[in-house]
Amino acid sequence: MKQWTLIALLLLFVNCKTRPEENSKSSAPILEEAEKELVFPDDFLGVYKGDLMNTTSNGVEIIPMEFHLLATSDPFEYDYKIYYGVERSERAYTLIRTENPNIYELDENNGILLPVAYSKNTLFSTYEVAGNLLQNSEVFYKDRMDFMITMSVLKNKEETGKAAGYQVISYPISVMQQASLYKEAP
């Protein structure tokens, strides 16, 4: 029985091995794709426009939205502005590049500085405001960006059970905001 197991393992290893030239050919498209990868934030600077869907238990509200990501004279800072509604209510922030390429800071220009994680053309942040937990993600593409915020009321947490000795708590989402914003031509 041990001989058959050994033979099966040897056949498995022999069949799994690829020739070096096959391996280099198959990785060539992956390397080309990596070379074409866009660089955040510089390749995504511009003005993006679209509609924000604000979904609550009261229904869905559609709100015009703009997002501006613009260079400044400081190579580590970017104007990060959001405009809501037809009245164009402005939220003027500054996105700051840190020494860590996976961490940015969002300066609300009012004493609030939020850490923002970055991975694969996506910004992520989670923060608490006035008893609410907000989770934000912004995914950047060559011609558009997808913006999403979810909000949960912290006092509405639910203890959903225990598993492997850990207590699991969920936070039901009470507000969802989603927008696909399209990049304007320069």
C-alpha positions in Angstrom: 0.0 0.0 0.0 2.9 2.4 0.8 4.4 1.7 -2.6 1.1 2.7 -4.4 0.9 5.9 -2.3 4.5 6.8 -3.2 3.9 6.1 -6.9 0.7 8.2 -6.9 2.5 11.1 -5.2 5.4 10.9 -7.7 3.0 10.9 -10.6 1.2 13.9 -9.1 4.4 15.9 -8.8 5.7 15.0 -12.3 2.4 16.0 -13.9 2.1 19.3 -12.0 5.6 20.5 -13.0 5.6 22.8 -16.1 8.5 23.5 -18.4 10.3 26.8 -17.7 9.4 28.2 -21.2 5.7 27.5 -20.6 5.8 29.2 -17.2 7.5 32.4 -18.5 5.0 32.6 -21.4 2.0 32.3 -19.2 3.3 35.0 -16.8 4.0 37.5 -19.6 0.4 38.8 -19.8 0.3 39.3 -16.1 3.5 41.3 -16.1 2.2 43.5 -19.0 -1.0 44.1 -17.1 0.9 45.1 -14.0 2.9 47.6 -16.0 -0.3 49.2 -17.3 -1.7 49.6 -13.8 -2.8 53.1 -13.1 -1.2 55.0 -10.3 -3.3 56.4 -7.5 -4.1 59.3 -7.1 -2.3 60.9 -10.0 -4.0 58.9 -12.8 -7.4 59.6 -11.3 -7.3 63.3 -10.9 -10.3 65.1 -12.3 -14.0 66.0 -11.9 -16.5 63.2 -11.5 -20.3 63.7 -11.8 -23.4 61.5 -11.4 -26.3 60.8 -9.0 -26.1 59.6 -5.4 -28.8 57.0 -4.3 -29.6 57.6 -0.7 -31.4 54.5 0.6 -33.1 54.4 4.0 -36.2 52.8 5.5 -38.2 55.7 4.1 -37.2 54.8 0.5 -34.7 56.0 -2.1 -33.7 59.6 -2.7 -31.7 60.6 -5.8 -29.3 63.5 -5.3 -27.0 65.1 -7.9 -23.3 64.6 -6.8 -19.9 65.7 -7.9 -16.5 64.6 -6.7 -13.3 66.6 -7.4 -9.8 65.1 -6.9 -7.3 67.8 -7.9 -3.6 68.3 -7.6 -2.3 71.2 -5.4 1.1 72.9 -5.3 2.1 70.4 -2.6 2.9 66.9 -4.2 1.6 65.2 -1.0 -1.7 67.0 -0.9 -4.8 66.8 -3.1 -8.0 68.8 -3.1 -10.8 66.4 -2.3 -14.2 68.0 -2.7 -17.7 66.6 -2.7 -20.7 68.6 -3.9 -24.3 67.4 -3.1 -27.6 68.5 -4.5 -28.6 71.1 -7.1 -27.5 73.8 -4.6 -24.0 72.2 -4.8 -23.4 72.0 -1.0 -19.6 71.8 -0.8 -17.5 69.5 1.5 -13.9 70.7 1.0 -11.3 68.3 2.3 -7.6 67.6 1.7 -6.3 64.1 0.9 -2.8 63.7 2.2 -0.3 61.1 1.1 1.7 59.6 4.0 5.0 57.8 4.0 3.1 54.5 3.9 1.7 53.9 0.4 -1.3 52.1 1.8 -2.4 54.9 4.2 -3.7 58.4 3.4 -5.2 61.0 5.7 -8.4 62.9 4.9 -8.2 66.4 6.5 -11.7 67.8 6.9 -10.0 71.2 7.4 -11.8 71.7 10.7 -9.5 69.9 13.1 -10.7 66.4 12.1 -8.1 64.1 10.4 -9.4 60.7 9.3 -7.1 57.7 8.5 -7.9 56.2 5.0 -6.6 52.8 3.9 -5.7 52.3 0.2 -5.5 49.1 -1.8 -5.9 48.5 -5.6 -7.4 51.9 -6.5 -9.8 51.8 -3.6 -9.9 54.0 -0.5 -11.5 52.6 2.7 -12.4 54.3 5.9 -14.5 53.6 9.0 -15.3 56.1 11.6 -17.9 57.0 14.3 -19.8 60.2 14.4 -22.6 61.1 16.9 -23.3 57.5 17.8 -23.2 56.3 14.2 -20.7 54.0 12.6 -19.9 54.9 9.0 -18.0 52.8 6.5 -16.8 54.4 3.3 -15.3 53.0 0.1 -14.3 54.8 -3.1 -13.2 52.6 -6.1 -11.4 54.4 -8.9 -11.5 53.3 -12.6 -10.0 54.9 -15.7 -13.4 56.6 -16.6 -15.4 56.6 -13.4 -15.5 56.1 -9.6 -17.9 54.2 -7.4 -18.7 55.8 -4.1 -20.4 54.0 -1.2 -21.1 54.9 2.4 -23.1 52.7 4.9 -24.2 53.9 8.3 -25.2 51.9 11.3 -26.6 53.3 14.6 -24.3 51.9 17.3 -27.0 51.6 19.9 -28.9 49.3 17.6 -26.2 46.6 17.8 -27.4 43.0 17.8 -25.6 40.1 19.6 -25.9 37.4 17.0 -24.3 34.6 19.0 -21.1 32.9 19.9 -18.8 30.8 17.8 -15.5 29.2 18.8 -15.7 31.2 22.1 -16.1 34.6 20.4 -19.1 36.9 20.8 -20.4 38.1 17.5 -22.1 41.5 17.3 -23.7 43.0 14.2 -24.6 46.5 13.4 -27.7 46.7 11.1 -27.3 49.2 8.3 -29.8 52.0 8.4 -28.5 54.2 5.5 -26.8 53.3 2.3 -25.4 55.9 -0.1 -24.2 54.7 -3.5 -23.0 56.6 -6.6 -21.3 55.8 -9.9 -19.7 59.1 -10.9 -18.3 59.5 -14.4 -15.1 61.4 -15.1 -15.5 64.6 -17.1 -13.3 65.3 -20.1 -10.4 67.6 -19.2 
